[in-house]
């Protein structure tokens, strides 16, 4: 997945500028993002504070690691079942 060139703190700062009354087009132009990207950020980070965004990132990372561990465990389980089913 492509990494954003902005940190969560920078994205939240952009959203706060728009909430403070600056037009969306001006915020997008100032930071060099498209309006579609801005609204995607708003959908994901809208209403979050910086600490909430950091916690969200940590939870997403942990969730990814747990999914990987589960997939590996299920693969090991399937291999063991396959070996046990064969008659030697």
GROMACS elastic network, one bead per residue, 0.5 to 0.9 nm:
[ bonds ]
;  ai    aj funct       b0    kb
    3     6     6  0.85542   500
    4     7     6  0.71290   500
    6     9     6  0.79503   500
    6    10     6  0.58480   500
    6    11     6  0.63273   500
    7    10     6  0.52184   500
    7    11     6  0.62866   500
    7    12     6  0.86547   500
    8    11     6  0.50942   500
    8    12     6  0.61159   500
    8    13     6  0.85179   500
    8    45     6  0.81106   500
    8    50     6  0.69915   500
    8    53     6  0.63573   500
    8    54     6  0.74559   500
    8    57     6  0.88665   500
    9    12     6  0.52101   500
    9    13     6  0.61511   500
    9    14     6  0.87232   500
    9    49     6  0.85006   500
    9    50     6  0.57518   500
    9    53     6  0.79476   500
    9    54     6  0.87646   500
   10    14     6  0.62788   500
   10    15     6  0.87462   500
   11    14     6  0.50846   500
   11    15     6  0.63590   500
   11    16     6  0.86935   500
   11    38     6  0.86218   500
   11    41     6  0.69786   500
   11    42     6  0.85855   500
   11    45     6  0.77305   500
   12    15     6  0.50342   500
   12    16     6  0.61488   500
   12    17     6  0.86506   500
   12    41     6  0.84375   500
   12    42     6  0.85070   500
   12    45     6  0.67296   500
   12    46     6  0.76672   500
   12    47     6  0.86972   500
   12    48     6  0.74331   500
   12    49     6  0.71827   500
   12    50     6  0.69784   500
   12    53     6  0.85972   500
   13    16     6  0.50518   500
   13    17     6  0.62654   500
   13    18     6  0.88187   500
   14    17     6  0.51495   500
   14    18     6  0.65308   500
   14    19     6  0.87583   500
   14    27     6  0.68281   500
   14    28     6  0.84671   500
   14    31     6  0.79489   500
   14    38     6  0.84910   500
   15    18     6  0.51909   500
   15    19     6  0.61919   500
   15    20     6  0.86177   500
   15    27     6  0.85297   500
   15    38     6  0.81320   500
   15    41     6  0.80703   500
   15    42     6  0.66851   500
   15    45     6  0.82131   500
   15    46     6  0.71104   500
   15    47     6  0.88433   500
   16    20     6  0.60104   500
   16    21     6  0.88273   500
   16    46     6  0.89986   500
   17    20     6  0.51156   500
   17    21     6  0.68700   500
   17    22     6  0.59952   500
   17    23     6  0.86912   500
   17    24     6  0.88212   500
   17    27     6  0.71654   500
   18    21     6  0.54866   500
   18    23     6  0.61382   500
   18    24     6  0.58793   500
   18    26     6  0.87344   500
   18    27     6  0.65931   500
   19    22     6  0.70950   500
   19    23     6  0.88215   500
   21    24     6  0.87254   500
   22    25     6  0.85009   500
   22    26     6  0.68237   500
   22    27     6  0.67707   500
   23    26     6  0.53784   500
   23    27     6  0.64726   500
   23    28     6  0.88097   500
   24    27     6  0.51334   500
   24    28     6  0.61680   500
   24    29     6  0.85762   500
   24    35     6  0.74727   500
   24    38     6  0.82432   500
   25    28     6  0.51403   500
   25    29     6  0.61159   500
   25    30     6  0.85495   500
   25    34     6  0.85890   500
   25    35     6  0.69906   500
   26    29     6  0.50680   500
   26    30     6  0.59840   500
   26    31     6  0.86273   500
   27    30     6  0.51152   500
   27    31     6  0.62720   500
   27    32     6  0.83233   500
   27    33     6  0.84212   500
   27    38     6  0.87431   500
   28    31     6  0.54090   500
   28    32     6  0.56804   500
   28    34     6  0.59485   500
   28    35     6  0.61771   500
   28    37     6  0.87536   500
   28    38     6  0.68649   500
   29    32     6  0.50593   500
   29    33     6  0.65958   500
   29    34     6  0.77810   500
   29    35     6  0.89374   500
   30    33     6  0.81352   500
   33    36     6  0.82045   500
   33    37     6  0.62712   500
   33    38     6  0.66499   500
   34    37     6  0.52252   500
   34    38     6  0.62715   500
   34    39     6  0.87655   500
   35    39     6  0.61808   500
   35    40     6  0.85130   500
   36    39     6  0.52303   500
   36    40     6  0.61486   500
   36    41     6  0.86502   500
   37    41     6  0.61766   500
   37    42     6  0.85114   500
   38    41     6  0.51070   500
   38    42     6  0.61542   500
   38    43     6  0.86989   500
   39    43     6  0.60909   500
   39    44     6  0.86002   500
   40    43     6  0.51328   500
   40    44     6  0.63764   500
   40    45     6  0.85493   500
   41    44     6  0.51612   500
   41    45     6  0.56952   500
   41    46     6  0.72399   500
   42    45     6  0.52820   500
   42    47     6  0.83059   500
   43    46     6  0.56993   500
   44    47     6  0.89454   500
   44    48     6  0.87483   500
   45    48     6  0.54859   500
   45    49     6  0.82870   500
   45    53     6  0.71652   500
   46    49     6  0.87294   500
   48    51     6  0.80310   500
   48    52     6  0.57653   500
   48    53     6  0.63007   500
   49    52     6  0.52035   500
   49    53     6  0.63103   500
   49    54     6  0.88133   500
   50    53     6  0.50919   500
   50    54     6  0.63055   500
   50    55     6  0.86840   500
   51    54     6  0.51499   500
   51    55     6  0.62435   500
   51    56     6  0.85981   500
   52    55     6  0.50528   500
   52    56     6  0.60804   500
   52    57     6  0.86479   500
   53    57     6  0.62006   500
   53    58     6  0.86521   500
   54    57     6  0.51173   500
   54    58     6  0.62596   500
   54    59     6  0.86527   500
   55    58     6  0.50883   500
   55    59     6  0.61547   500
   55    60     6  0.85997   500
   56    59     6  0.51300   500
   56    60     6  0.61541   500
   56    61     6  0.86502   500
   57    60     6  0.50973   500
   57    61     6  0.62122   500
   57    62     6  0.86238   500
   58    61     6  0.51480   500
   58    62     6  0.61636   500
   58    63     6  0.85354   500
   59    62     6  0.50530   500
   59    63     6  0.59885   500
   59    64     6  0.85869   500
   60    63     6  0.50284   500
   60    64     6  0.62398   500
   60    65     6  0.87629   500
   61    64     6  0.51841   500
   61    65     6  0.64083   500
   61    66     6  0.87523   500
   62    65     6  0.51560   500
   62    66     6  0.62050   500
   62    67     6  0.86367   500
   63    66     6  0.51182   500
   63    67     6  0.61508   500
   63    68     6  0.86475   500
   64    67     6  0.51537   500
   64    68     6  0.62706   500
   64    69     6  0.87259   500
   65    68     6  0.51365   500
   65    69     6  0.62650   500
   65    70     6  0.86637   500
   66    69     6  0.50606   500
   66    70     6  0.61170   500
   66    71     6  0.86003   500
   67    70     6  0.50846   500
   67    71     6  0.61713   500
   67    72     6  0.86665   500
   68    71     6  0.51663   500
   68    72     6  0.62711   500
   68    73     6  0.86547   500
   69    72     6  0.51765   500
   69    73     6  0.61491   500
   69    74     6  0.86156   500
   70    73     6  0.50757   500
   70    74     6  0.61026   500
   70    75     6  0.85529   500
   71    74     6  0.51601   500
   71    75     6  0.61702   500
   71    76     6  0.86687   500
   72    75     6  0.50858   500
   72    76     6  0.62031   500
   72    77     6  0.85813   500
   73    76     6  0.51027   500
   73    77     6  0.61102   500
   73    78     6  0.86329   500
   74    78     6  0.61549   500
   74    79     6  0.86390   500
   75    78     6  0.51230   500
   75    79     6  0.62373   500
   75    80     6  0.86692   500
   76    79     6  0.51397   500
   76    80     6  0.62112   500
   76    81     6  0.86574   500
   77    80     6  0.51638   500
   77    81     6  0.62013   500
   77    82     6  0.86102   500
   78    81     6  0.51162   500
   78    82     6  0.61426   500
   78    83     6  0.86797   500
   79    82     6  0.50645   500
   79    83     6  0.62229   500
   79    84     6  0.85928   500
   80    83     6  0.51295   500
   80    84     6  0.60626   500
   80    85     6  0.85388   500
   81    84     6  0.50848   500
   81    85     6  0.60667   500
   81    86     6  0.88872   500
   82    85     6  0.52300   500
   82    86     6  0.67233   500
   83    86     6  0.55879   500
   83    87     6  0.86065   500
   84    87     6  0.77166   500
